[in-house]
Amino acid sequence: MSGTEEPLLKVVRGDPSPEELAAATAVLLEVARRAPAAEEPAPARTAAPTWYRPALTAHRAAASWRH
């Protein structure tokens, strides 16, 4: 750990034993693990929809509804 990083937990009051601190850390990590993850942002669309692009829909004949 470099000198610029802050600790994940900080005891503000009291003097916990190493076992108590380990137990509190384990509980907090388990709670964080069970919390729902933040939703991933939807990927950016790179291709335009094809329903309005004549070049991509030209293969459809006027009577294609019969197929």
PyMOL commands that place a pseudoatom at each C-alpha (Angstrom):
pseudoatom trace, name=CA, resn=MET, resi=1, chain=A, elem=C, hetatm=0, pos=[0.000, 0.000, 0.000]
pseudoatom trace, name=CA, resn=SER, resi=2, chain=A, elem=C, hetatm=0, pos=[1.428, 3.364, -0.946]
pseudoatom trace, name=CA, resn=GLY, resi=3, chain=A, elem=C, hetatm=0, pos=[1.524, 6.283, 1.457]
pseudoatom trace, name=CA, resn=THR, resi=4, chain=A, elem=C, hetatm=0, pos=[-1.215, 8.200, -0.384]
pseudoatom trace, name=CA, resn=GLU, resi=5, chain=A, elem=C, hetatm=0, pos=[-3.984, 5.608, 0.031]
pseudoatom trace, name=CA, resn=GLU, resi=6, chain=A, elem=C, hetatm=0, pos=[-6.377, 5.898, 2.945]
pseudoatom trace, name=CA, resn=PRO, resi=7, chain=A, elem=C, hetatm=0, pos=[-7.408, 2.815, 4.941]
pseudoatom trace, name=CA, resn=LEU, resi=8, chain=A, elem=C, hetatm=0, pos=[-10.759, 1.202, 4.180]
pseudoatom trace, name=CA, resn=LEU, resi=9, chain=A, elem=C, hetatm=0, pos=[-11.820, 1.326, 7.832]
pseudoatom trace, name=CA, resn=LYS, resi=10, chain=A, elem=C, hetatm=0, pos=[-10.954, 3.785, 10.558]
pseudoatom trace, name=CA, resn=VAL, resi=11, chain=A, elem=C, hetatm=0, pos=[-11.633, 3.240, 14.255]
pseudoatom trace, name=CA, resn=VAL, resi=12, chain=A, elem=C, hetatm=0, pos=[-12.925, 6.559, 15.551]
pseudoatom trace, name=CA, resn=ARG, resi=13, chain=A, elem=C, hetatm=0, pos=[-13.659, 5.599, 19.138]
pseudoatom trace, name=CA, resn=GLY, resi=14, chain=A, elem=C, hetatm=0, pos=[-12.518, 2.712, 21.316]
pseudoatom trace, name=CA, resn=ASP, resi=15, chain=A, elem=C, hetatm=0, pos=[-9.694, 0.213, 21.033]
pseudoatom trace, name=CA, resn=PRO, resi=16, chain=A, elem=C, hetatm=0, pos=[-10.908, -2.971, 19.336]
pseudoatom trace, name=CA, resn=SER, resi=17, chain=A, elem=C, hetatm=0, pos=[-8.881, -6.138, 19.551]
pseudoatom trace, name=CA, resn=PRO, resi=18, chain=A, elem=C, hetatm=0, pos=[-7.536, -7.583, 16.293]
pseudoatom trace, name=CA, resn=GLU, resi=19, chain=A, elem=C, hetatm=0, pos=[-10.255, -10.273, 16.490]
pseudoatom trace, name=CA, resn=GLU, resi=20, chain=A, elem=C, hetatm=0, pos=[-13.034, -7.693, 16.886]
pseudoatom trace, name=CA, resn=LEU, resi=21, chain=A, elem=C, hetatm=0, pos=[-11.672, -5.659, 14.006]
pseudoatom trace, name=CA, resn=ALA, resi=22, chain=A, elem=C, hetatm=0, pos=[-11.435, -8.791, 11.852]
pseudoatom trace, name=CA, resn=ALA, resi=23, chain=A, elem=C, hetatm=0, pos=[-15.031, -9.728, 12.692]
pseudoatom trace, name=CA, resn=ALA, resi=24, chain=A, elem=C, hetatm=0, pos=[-16.330, -6.238, 11.863]
pseudoatom trace, name=CA, resn=THR, resi=25, chain=A, elem=C, hetatm=0, pos=[-14.385, -6.265, 8.589]
pseudoatom trace, name=CA, resn=ALA, resi=26, chain=A, elem=C, hetatm=0, pos=[-15.785, -9.682, 7.647]
pseudoatom trace, name=CA, resn=VAL, resi=27, chain=A, elem=C, hetatm=0, pos=[-19.348, -8.540, 8.329]
pseudoatom trace, name=CA, resn=LEU, resi=28, chain=A, elem=C, hetatm=0, pos=[-18.941, -5.358, 6.289]
pseudoatom trace, name=CA, resn=LEU, resi=29, chain=A, elem=C, hetatm=0, pos=[-17.371, -7.239, 3.378]
pseudoatom trace, name=CA, resn=GLU, resi=30, chain=A, elem=C, hetatm=0, pos=[-20.222, -9.771, 3.392]
pseudoatom trace, name=CA, resn=VAL, resi=31, chain=A, elem=C, hetatm=0, pos=[-22.832, -7.007, 3.429]
pseudoatom trace, name=CA, resn=ALA, resi=32, chain=A, elem=C, hetatm=0, pos=[-21.066, -5.303, 0.522]
pseudoatom trace, name=CA, resn=ARG, resi=33, chain=A, elem=C, hetatm=0, pos=[-20.873, -8.607, -1.382]
pseudoatom trace, name=CA, resn=ARG, resi=34, chain=A, elem=C, hetatm=0, pos=[-24.617, -9.210, -1.012]
pseudoatom trace, name=CA, resn=ALA, resi=35, chain=A, elem=C, hetatm=0, pos=[-25.589, -5.675, -2.037]
pseudoatom trace, name=CA, resn=PRO, resi=36, chain=A, elem=C, hetatm=0, pos=[-26.892, -5.421, -5.586]
pseudoatom trace, name=CA, resn=ALA, resi=37, chain=A, elem=C, hetatm=0, pos=[-24.192, -4.346, -7.979]
pseudoatom trace, name=CA, resn=ALA, resi=38, chain=A, elem=C, hetatm=0, pos=[-24.533, -1.063, -9.753]
pseudoatom trace, name=CA, resn=GLU, resi=39, chain=A, elem=C, hetatm=0, pos=[-26.036, -1.572, -13.163]
pseudoatom trace, name=CA, resn=GLU, resi=40, chain=A, elem=C, hetatm=0, pos=[-23.644, -1.531, -16.053]
pseudoatom trace, name=CA, resn=PRO, resi=41, chain=A, elem=C, hetatm=0, pos=[-24.400, 1.283, -18.469]
pseudoatom trace, name=CA, resn=ALA, resi=42, chain=A, elem=C, hetatm=0, pos=[-25.904, 0.101, -21.719]
pseudoatom trace, name=CA, resn=PRO, resi=43, chain=A, elem=C, hetatm=0, pos=[-23.344, -0.189, -24.478]
pseudoatom trace, name=CA, resn=ALA, resi=44, chain=A, elem=C, hetatm=0, pos=[-23.324, 2.668, -26.936]
pseudoatom trace, name=CA, resn=ARG, resi=45, chain=A, elem=C, hetatm=0, pos=[-25.087, 1.834, -30.159]
pseudoatom trace, name=CA, resn=THR, resi=46, chain=A, elem=C, hetatm=0, pos=[-22.688, 1.997, -33.043]
pseudoatom trace, name=CA, resn=ALA, resi=47, chain=A, elem=C, hetatm=0, pos=[-24.985, 0.942, -35.849]
pseudoatom trace, name=CA, resn=ALA, resi=48, chain=A, elem=C, hetatm=0, pos=[-28.160, 2.738, -36.818]
pseudoatom trace, name=CA, resn=PRO, resi=49, chain=A, elem=C, hetatm=0, pos=[-31.349, 0.676, -36.930]
pseudoatom trace, name=CA, resn=THR, resi=50, chain=A, elem=C, hetatm=0, pos=[-31.967, -0.894, -40.324]
pseudoatom trace, name=CA, resn=TRP, resi=51, chain=A, elem=C, hetatm=0, pos=[-35.757, -0.567, -40.536]
pseudoatom trace, name=CA, resn=TYR, resi=52, chain=A, elem=C, hetatm=0, pos=[-35.559, 2.833, -42.220]
pseudoatom trace, name=CA, resn=ARG, resi=53, chain=A, elem=C, hetatm=0, pos=[-32.438, 2.334, -44.327]
pseudoatom trace, name=CA, resn=PRO, resi=54, chain=A, elem=C, hetatm=0, pos=[-33.512, 1.591, -47.912]
pseudoatom trace, name=CA, resn=ALA, resi=55, chain=A, elem=C, hetatm=0, pos=[-30.152, 0.102, -48.891]
pseudoatom trace, name=CA, resn=LEU, resi=56, chain=A, elem=C, hetatm=0, pos=[-30.516, -2.573, -46.238]
pseudoatom trace, name=CA, resn=THR, resi=57, chain=A, elem=C, hetatm=0, pos=[-34.202, -3.241, -46.799]
pseudoatom trace, name=CA, resn=ALA, resi=58, chain=A, elem=C, hetatm=0, pos=[-34.232, -3.159, -50.631]
pseudoatom trace, name=CA, resn=HIS, resi=59, chain=A, elem=C, hetatm=0, pos=[-34.154, -6.966, -50.826]
pseudoatom trace, name=CA, resn=ARG, resi=60, chain=A, elem=C, hetatm=0, pos=[-37.747, -7.073, -49.593]
pseudoatom trace, name=CA, resn=ALA, resi=61, chain=A, elem=C, hetatm=0, pos=[-40.200, -7.148, -52.436]
pseudoatom trace, name=CA, resn=ALA, resi=62, chain=A, elem=C, hetatm=0, pos=[-43.497, -5.282, -52.347]
pseudoatom trace, name=CA, resn=ALA, resi=63, chain=A, elem=C, hetatm=0, pos=[-45.313, -8.594, -51.898]
pseudoatom trace, name=CA, resn=SER, resi=64, chain=A, elem=C, hetatm=0, pos=[-43.012, -9.903, -49.170]
pseudoatom trace, name=CA, resn=TRP, resi=65, chain=A, elem=C, hetatm=0, pos=[-45.933, -10.097, -46.757]
pseudoatom trace, name=CA, resn=ARG, resi=66, chain=A, elem=C, hetatm=0, pos=[-47.069, -13.206, -48.611]
pseudoatom trace, name=CA, resn=HIS, resi=67, chain=A, elem=C, hetatm=0, pos=[-43.979, -15.212, -47.696]
for i in range(1, 67): cmd.bond("trace and resi %d" % i, "trace and resi %d" % (i + 1))
show_as sticks, trace
zoom trace
